[in-house]
């Protein structure tokens, strides 16, 4: 497993990418953009400096990749999605 972390302290934005071997067939998951946690609650309940989570995952050539961003600006949603989709290029 490989985890990579990038952050912008000025904007309070985080990008986490996890890669793991996965023999499953190639697949692509939908982009998620939400202010909710997977469990009940809001992103800001766990990360008080962030409002939203943008997440994308796919499996390609035996590697599963999951990327997520913790962000504050809903207006930059297209940019966040573009960044996460670029992980598959």
N, C-alpha and C positions, 0 to 999 in steps of 0.2 A: 504494500500500500504506500502511496506517495500522497502527501498533503502539501499544498502550497497556499500561502497566505499573502495577500497584498492589501495594503490599506492606505487611505488618504486621511491623515489626522485633521486636516483643515476642513474637509467636507464631512467627516465622520462616516466614511464609507469603507466597507470591507468586502473583499472578494476572496472566497475560500474555494479551492479546487481539490477534489479527491479523486485519485485514480487507483483502480484495483483490478487485478486479473479476474476475468469473468468469461467462462466458456459459452455463455448464452449467445443466441443469434444476434446479429446487429439489430438495434432498435433505437428509436428516438422517442423521448417523452416530451410532453407539452411543457411550455414555459409556464411557470407559476409566478404571479405577482400578487402579494397579499400582505395585509397587516396582521394576519392571524398566525398563531403557532399551530403545529400539527396537533398538539393537545389544546384543551380550552385555554384561551387567553390571547393576549396581543404580543407582538414582537417586542414592544417597549416594556413589557413586564419582565423580560429576561435581559434585554439590551436597552437600557433606558435612553441611550443616545441614538437609537434607530427607530424608524417608523414602519419600514417595509422590508420584506424579503422577496428577492427575485431569484428563482431557482430553475435550473435546466439540467437534464441528465440524458445520457445516451450510452449505448454500448456499440463499439466498433472494433473489429479485428481482435476480439478477445480481451478488450480493455473496457471497463465500465468507468465513465467519467461523470462526476456530479459537481456542478458549480453553483454556488449561491452567493448573492450579494446582499448585504445589509445596508440599506440606503435611507435617505430622507426625502428625496425630491420625486414625487409622483410624475412631475412633468418631464423627467428624463427617462421614463420607462422604456422608450424605444432604444435609447442608447444602452441601457443596461441589458436589454434583450440581445442587441447586436453584439455586445461584448461576450455574453455567455454563449451565444450560437457560434462565435468565432473559435471556441474551444474545439469544435469538431472539424475545423478546416486544416 
